[in-house]
Amino acid sequence: MSKIGKKPIEIPAGVDVKIEAGAIFVKGPKGELKKPLTEGVNVIVDGNFVKLTPVEGNKDNIAKWGLQRALIANMIIGITEGFEKVLEFQGVGYKANVKGKDLELNLGYSHSVIIPGVEGITFGVEKNSIKIAGPDNELVGKIAADTRRKRLPEPYKGSGIRYKDEIIKRKAGKKAVAAG
């Protein structure tokens, strides 16, 4: 049995949840989200709660049960509070600017790297940090990972783009190894 799947999801005031044609729609103060429902899990909106139950007969449905509950809970949190990822960059000449809806990065390449803006996602830049915010947790995480991938942190000088609380294991360079 899924410990996560058993818990009903409370719908806060100002949030509207609908189930239509194999998809769930969540509408609230930060916008509207839509996701397809997983087969093998029954989803019912009962007053101020969303309740999920697995369809009998297949063990895989129990695994999908907890996943579907977590996805719906994240949709409701995203519509009410939103999600945010913070990236930090470090390196000589590294800069970031917001141009319209796009994010422009200068990362030591001969050209600037442009991360295109997506509907519902906002970029913010302060000194050496980039904030990516929006109601869809999956999309915020994907854009943050794609941005980080443009210049991965390297272990010798520590330059590159990393998540705010990410710890990069530093390595000793050639000189430190040769001296020892």
N, C-alpha and C positions, 0 to 999 in steps of 0.2 A: 504494500500500500504506500502511496505517496504522501509523505508528511506535508509537503508543500501543496499538493493538489487538493487536499481535504479542506484547507482553509478557505472560507468564502472571502471574496474581495469586496470591501466596502466602497460604495460609490459616494464621493463627497458632494456637497451641495454645489450646484452650478455645472455639474458634469452630466452629460447625457450619453447613455450607452444603448446602442441598438444592434440587433443581430438580424442580418438580411442576406439571403442568397449565399450562404457559406462564408460570410465575412462578418467581422465585428467593426463597428464604427463607434469611435469615442470622440465626443465634441465637448470642448470646454473653453476656459478663458484664453489659453495659448494657441488655440487652433483646433484642427480636426485631424484624426489619424484613422487609418483603415488597415486592417491586416486580415488575410484569409485564415479561416479556422482550420485546425488540424482534424483530419478524419480520425475517428475512433474516440473522440472526446465530445460529450454533450455539454453545451454551455447554455445556461438559463439565467435570465435577468429576473430576479425576484425582489421587487421593491427597491431597497437601497443596497442590494448585494448582488454580486455575480457568483453563481455556484457552478462548479464543474464536476462531472462524473465521467469515469471511463466507460466505454462500451464493453460489455462482457464478451469473452471468447478469445481475446488475443493479449498476450503478455506485453506486447509493444505499446498497447494503449495506456498501460499504467505509467510507462516512461513518458509518453506524450502528454499525459495528464498534468504532471508537475510543470513541464515546459510551457504548455499552453496557459496555465495559471500565471506563471512568471511573466510571460509576454503581455498578457492582459493587464496585470498589475503595473508593469512598466509603462504601458500606454496611458493609464490613468495618472500615474505620477508625473509623466512627461507633460500631459495636458494641464495639470494643476501647477506644478513647480518648475518643470523643465530639467534638462540635463546639461552638464557643462564639463568639458575636458580642458585642462590647461597644459600647454606645451611650453617648454623653455628651450631657447636656442643660445648657443655659445660658440664664438669663433670670430676671427679677425674679419671685419667687414660684413658680418652677417646683419641683415636688416629685414624687417617685415613691415608692410604697409597694407592698409585696406583701401582698395580702389573700387568704389561702387559696392557691388556685392562680392567681388573677387578678393582673394588674398594674394599679394605679390611678395615673393621671398627672394632676397639676394643672399645666396648661400655659398659664395666663393666660386661659383661657376662663371663662365664668360657671358652667360645670359641670365635673366631673371626667371624664376619659376613661378607660374601662376596656378593657384588652386581655384578652380571656378566655383562661384557661389551656387548654392542649391537652395531652392525654396524652403523656407522655414529654418534655415541655419544662418546664424550670425557670427561674424568674426570680430574679435576685439584684440587690439595690440597695445601693450604697455612695455616700454623699455625692451627687455629681452624675453617677454612671454606673449603667448598667443592664446586667446580664449576662444573656444569653439562651443557654441551653445545652441540648443534647439529642443523641441518637444520629443523627437524620436531618438531614443537611446541608441538604437542600432545604427542609425545614420550619423549621429554625432561621433560614435566610436569609429566608424569606417572612415570618415573624413579626417579624424585625428590620426589614425593609423596611416592613411595615405600621405598626410603631411609629414609625419615622422619619417616615412620611408624615403622622402626626397633627399635627406642627408642624415643617415643613421649616426648615432653617437659613436665616436671611435675611442678605444680604450687607452690611448697614449696621452693625448692632450685633453681629452674630454669634450672636444668640439663636436657640434652636430645638434640635432633636435631630439629632445627626450621629454617624456612625461614629467610633470612637476615633481612627483615624489619618487621617481625612478632612480635607482642607485646603479651607477655604472662602475663595474670593477675596473680599477685602473691597473695597468701593467707597467713594469719598469722598462725603460728604454734600453738601447744598446749600451750606452755609457755606464748606466748603473749596473748592468749585468757584468760587463767587462771588468769593472773596478772591484767587484766582489769576489 
